[in-house]
Structure formats: C-alpha cells, structure tokens
Amino acid sequence: MDVAASRTWLIKASLGVTGANFLFFAMAPSLGYPLEWSESVRLLQIVFPVFAGYLGSATHFLFRARRSASVRRVQGAPEQLALIVRGPVFLWGLASLGAIAAFGISNRMGATAPGMEIDDLATLLTAALSLLAVTTSVVVGYLFGFEDEKLGRTKSESGAASPVV
C-alpha cells in the first residue's frame, strides 16, 4: 500500500464508519435496540468527533496541499503501512461491534441476568476509540499534513511543524 492508497482508504473508512455510526445511533431506539434516545445521542457524541476529525484533516489537505507535499516516503515496507493504516480501524470496529452486541444481547427482552449498563458501554467504546486514536491520529497527521511554504516543513492539522519526509 502506498501513501496515496493509504489516504484513499482512510477517507473511505472514515466516511463509512461515520455514516454507519450516525445511522445506527440515530435509529437504534426506534428499531427496538435497548437504548434510550439520550443514551444513543451520548454514544454518538463519543464516536462521531474522532472520525469527523479525520475527514476534516483529509479535506483540509485536499484543498490546501502543495504538490510537493503530496508525495511522501515511508520508512517501512508497504505491508507495514497497510497494517498501521487498516489495523487500528479493524481493531476498533471489532471491539466496538463486540461491545454493542454484548450490550444489546444482555439487555434484550427476556434476558435472565442483569444487562450491561450504559456507562459500561460508553467506557468500552471510549477504550476502543482510544486504541484507534493513538495510532491513527499520527498516521492521519502524516498522510494529510501540508507543506508550509516558508519553512519547507510539514504541518499536520494540529499545527505542529515537522521536517518534510
């Protein structure tokens, strides 16, 4: 996987995850999933900003980047870049789906044991999101950084300057 393919994949993944989360949490209470409306909105507030931030970085890059900033070299092999780009997103998806499924199953009608609390679900989603953010934020900053013309340095969306690689 090269840098351009990594950018494209992150954009598609962020769009898909953002849309799927918005759709699920906006519809879950009306479809019988065991969430109250306020709980559903609370969970969306946890997940949505992270992926929206990734999309914001990509959008900023596409409209502000100079051509020289669009070609980056990666230290490792293409397979390593693919792992660090895709792996955290897949891990987050697996952990989040597991937590959402466990909440739904444990709180379904007729469940024999007490169900998972909403605070526990929020904590699990936050933990999964933290694992994603610790790696993907660095990747997004690198892939969607833009070159500062005066300094000949790369600026990430956070504004921190680092040498062009």
N, C-alpha and C positions, 0 to 999 in steps of 0.2 A: 504494500500500500504506500503510495507516495503522498506528499503533502497536500496536493490538490484533491486527491481522492479522500484523504482524511477530512479535509474541510467539508467536502460534499456530504460525506457520511454523517458527520456531526450535525450538519444543518438538517438533514433528513431525519435523523434520530431525534433531535430536539423538537422539530415540528411534530413528528409522530407522537412523542411522549407528551408534549404539551397538549395537543389535541385530545389524545386518549384520556389523560387525567382530567382535563376540563369536562369532557363528555361524561366520563364515569361519575365524577363527584357531583356534577350538575344534575344527573339523572338518578343516581343511586337511591335516594329516599323514595322517589316516586315509583321505582321499579320493585320495591319491596326489600332492598338491601337494608340491613339493620342499622341505619344511620338516621339521626335527626338532621333536619336541614342545617341547623347551626353547626353541627359536627362535621357535616360534609364540606361546608364552606371553610371551616377551620383547617381541615386536612388539605384542601386545595390551596389555602394560603401558605402551607408549609412547602408544598412541592412546586407550585407554579413559578415562583420568582427565580428559582435556580435555572430552569430551562429557558425561561424568558430572557434571563441574563445572557445565556449562551447565544441565543438568537440575536440579541441586541449587539453583542460583540461581532458576530458574523455580518450583520447588516452594516455596522459602522465600518468594518473592514472593506466590504464590497464597494462602498461609496467614497471612502477616504484613502484607500491604499494606493501607493505608487506602484508602478510595475516592478521596480527593483525589490520591493518588499514582498512581492507575491511568490518569489522563488526562495525557498528555504532548504537548507541541508539538515539532515537528521543524523545524529551520531551513530545510532544503531541501525540494524538491518530493517528492511521494510516490514518483516514479520513482527518485529518488536514494536514498531509504530502502530501497526494494526492492533496488536494486543493492548497497548496502552490507550488507544482511542476507543476501541469497542468493548474491551473487557469490563471497565468500570460501569458502562451503560448497561451491559448484560447483567452484571452482578447486582446493580441497583434494581433492575427490572425483576430479577428472580427474588430478591429479598422483599421488595415491595409487594409483588404478587403473592408471595407466601404470607406476609403479614395481613394483607387484605383478605385473602382466602381464609386464614385462621380466624380472623375477626368475624367474617360472615358465617362460617360454619359454627363457631362457638356461640354465636348469638342468634342462630336460626330458630324458628318456631319449633318447639319440641326438643330443644337441646336439654340434655339431662344435667349437665354441670353448669356452674355459673360461666358466663361468657367473658371474653376478653373485654377489658374496659377501654373506653375511647382514648383515655390518656396513654394506655399501653400501646395502642395502635399508633398514636401520634409519635410516641417515643421510638417505636420501631421504624416508622417512615423517616423520622429525622436521622436516626442512626444510619440507615441505608443511604440517605441523601448525603450524609457527611462523608461516607466512603467514596461516593461518586465525586463530590466536590473537591476533595483533597487531591485527586489526580486530574480530573477533567478540567478544573479551573486553570491549572498550569498548562495543559495541552491547548485549551482554547486561547489563553493569553499568547502562547507561542504561535499557534496556527493563524490567529486572527489579529496579531499585532500589526501595527503600521509603522512605516519608517518616518522618523522625524527628519525633515529635510535639512534643518540647520545643524543637527548634531550627528547625522549619519548613524543614528541609533534607532532601535526598535522600541516603540511604546506599545504596551499592552493596553487593554481597555481600562485598567486600573490607573494608568498614567505613569507607571514606573518605567523608567528607561533602562534598557539593557543593550549590550552590543549586538549589532546585526550579525546573524549567524548564517 
